[in-house]
């Protein structure tokens, strides 16, 4: 056997911990800089402000909640499915930001923009 069960379990736990950390930090950063995130959503989606406020209010809370629930051994599959959909959405946002090089995606609030000078 190429990989032992213990080794695979360690990799699995490490991956879960990384996902938990990334989604929790992203949710917290967006909650900290809510107005900036609303502005990012408006620029990237072109939706009316009411929808952008709704997205900017609930998406960070959802990310934080799912990141923390991922640590629990229950509901792993539903949480993984929802996080997969969010990752696919974030990839689309990243592609849009890549094409519009003068804007920030707001994925981690203003934290990345402050540190990188964007």
Steps between C-alpha positions, in 0.01 A plus 500: 500500500640835394338707774400381843161577647659714769682707237183555297310601813773748588482655150121514523508674836763742372290586194191552715694724739631708206151541353365594841772759544462652153121530508493623860765767437331609177165531679649695789690736268184573300302565817769743614489701176135470403467826302810421297363153426164646392689726259699203364180302444343797319798539269540131425134407452329815382201408717283765667625616840220320686619161372863591566419591861319167541796307358752698704295441816446126469798364303758573773274349765448193282874463443576533870223258597597237241867532586426431866244224433760326283692426820210293632479138386132545410355645179837462325355414158238780481755754622756373248245533218407856599867596533569348156230721350650802677849415374365472142332839541820651640694364203261681268547819701877456481483467122294817481746686722788371289337654195435826686846550644411832666254350750528282809281195553453570871539132580680581824350842556755780489768286664670395177451839335660676799801271506556490123426866433222424252 
